[in-house]
Amino acid sequence: MKKEISLVIFWIVVMTILISLVGFAGHNDLAGVVNAKGRIAGIWYGIVHGFLFIIALVVSLFNKTVNIYELHNTGIGYNVGFVIGTLLWFISSKIFR
């Protein structure tokens, strides 16, 4: 019985890892390329975009011109800012409960 449970847990972990790997995004060809306004989003834009991602998600369902993630970014700086902004959103939502 204990061996069967361990086997089920093992396969759940393996399938979770495989599904996660399939869902990872690929290379961004527009990283480091300026947008139409001549700007590249950096860490500060990443923080703002990460903090507002829920609003952007809802709006993007109804408006095709709104994206959650800025493609014209600096790369790792924007990504770190986006994660920080997302974490700030979750932390602030916990504080105001």
Buried (B, 14 or more C-beta within 10 A) or exposed (E): EEEEEEEEEEEEEEEEEEEEEEEEEEEBEEBEEEEEEEEBBBBEBBBBBBBBBEEBEEBBEEEEEEEBBBEBBBEEBBBBBBEBBBEBBEEEEEEEE
